[in-house]
Amino acid sequence: LTKSDVVKIVLENRQSEPSEFGEAFAPANIALAKYWGKRDEELNLPRTSSLSVSLGEYGSYTKISQNGNGDSYTLNGQAVATDSTFARRLGLYLDLFRPAKDFFFRVETVNSIPTAAGLASSASGFAALAFALNDFFQWHLDKTAISILARLGSGSACRSVYNGFVEWQAGIEESGMDSFALPLPHTWPDLCLGLIEISSEEKPVSSRAGMKRTVETSVLYKSWPEKTEKDLERLKTAIEKKDFELLGQTAESNALAMHATMIAAWPPLLYWLPKSLETIHKIHRLRDDGLPVYFTMDAGANIKLLFEVKDMDDVRCQFENIKIIRPFDRPGEKV
Amino acid sequence: LTKSDVVKIVLENRQSEPSEFGEAFAPANIALAKYWGKRDEELNLPRTSSLSVSLGEYGSYTKISQNGNGDSYTLNGQAVATDSTFARRLGLYLDLFRPAKDFFFRVETVNSIPTAAGLASSASGFAALAFALNDFFQWHLDKTAISILARLGSGSACRSVYNGFVEWQAGIEESGMDSFALPLPHTWPDLCLGLIEISSEEKPVSSRAGMKRTVETSVLYKSWPEKTEKDLERLKTAIEKKDFELLGQTAESNALAMHATMIAAWPPLLYWLPKSLETIHKIHRLRDDGLPVYFTMDAGANIKLLFEVKDMDDVRCQFENIKIIRPFDRPGEKV
């Protein structure tokens, strides 16, 4: 099946009737049990389920409207070069939704993710875009359908459709119609994330390529599905019982195991920089000294701390330029 | 079975008749396919076979004689404190061979391994000791028996019984009588090793403890036996065909996969220091630039380069304080 086939299934017989404009916001998300390895490269179908926490107000706002002659994209108010990787990827995604070959889009995206945080914006970006398309074309799709459409842009985008804790259920169908995100019915107001930027440079190998290389060449990857399944159960228990130690240990162990599968790939995938390792050793020393702080990492050099609000001052003291986010600290907001 | 049971089997009905002194030299060895994980903690029986290259003149020379009152050990001419880890480990090993409870040993060991090289000396040390005991007690054991006795002191010591390329066959017997080293019938005069010391500090977790923690807690370890079996076959092909790229890739990939299993253990085992990672990235950059240099690492922070003699000057240029060893460059010596 192609992406185009899936879009047809999702939209059923809906017409795409453009309104003046469509707009939406979607949060970034940080995975505590990682999405690492696809069973279908075209449809971004994962080998395992994954679990993330969304970042509330930190994410992408996207406005979409019709454009006269060719697509036009802006990112944080700046025009995006049409020959950039970003523009090409966006254009290919929008091709799935053009009502006619000569229908063009104007897409304006503003990321509220702190630029110095080293956070990927493709998840919130494609989720916001899928919501905005739904708004623009007046499809009235439910969130499950939006999650599937967002996945076609970037796998982890399917989780950015919800706030709070979110599970992406891997599913087993060839069409991926059972592979979408669902929110977990729990909040954790005391939970804090700390973003530590190690490098702002583009990573040497994209997540997509890194994932593929790992699945194809890393013998240790064979144990990854078992590892992630165990970690998913542990994380759900931790979230349900508010067991922070279990949450932190599991998330850190899952991230380290993901990097381990990459390190054992060939050629080796070493996203860690010396400064990443220095920070990891520091976190371990702090923990040995009694500060309950854990971390997770994605396919890159940057580090995301996990800690509780009671330890915020101690953590802030230890890490310069840390950006602290409290995913559940938004009064009155439903998850 | 205990170590003592195995010693009885190995010695059969031989008497231990002390001569004036016994002495022997055994080379250090560097594994290209690692020994990582035991199936028997007491007897140092491995889960997988492993393959190493011995370092020729770099190793341990040991002289053993009877001592009047209590054991006495010297290392490189210095007395060894009786309450040190080293002395306790040596004493427990010697307990296996005392002809009477009040029989004591004087053990003098000289390591010719460059101290700044960050190489473990327990392998050459226990191999030299097993040979020296054989000489001292006039047992006339063959090398297979010596290899088994050396293993009881330190697993990898069983490989230091031979020069050149050596395979430690894991074996399947409970007694471990089929778990010993054998030499491979190939030399590789152009092969060079480069020792790079990253840290001279004692490692935070011993190899023995690290191995145990990995086997017990790292889900990715489940794929390690398959990885090592594949790598062993590749290494044998590489050695037979003098395919340096295959040798280098396989050895590096095996070492990285071993570290990957540790990184995925809990608590995480991170022997790498920032400087290790910096050096690894440098090696990868040099390789991208066309210099065929690979590396291996043991359970520690130090790095051992693999390259061919034609690239020796280029390699030396790039790494300060590198110690270069040519394991096969000893004219007239048989493997």
Interface residues (C-beta under 8 A of the other chain):
Chain A: S218 V219 L220 Y221 K222 S223 W224 E226 K227 K230 Q249 E252 S253 L256 A257 H259 A260 T261 I263 A264 W266 P267 P268 L270 W272 L273 P274 K275 S276 L277 E278 I280 H281 H284
Chain B: S218 V219 L220 Y221 K222 S223 W224 E226 K227 K230 Q249 E252 S253 L256 A257 H259 A260 T261 I263 A264 W266 P267 P268 L270 W272 L273 P274 K275 S276 L277 E278 I280 H281 H284
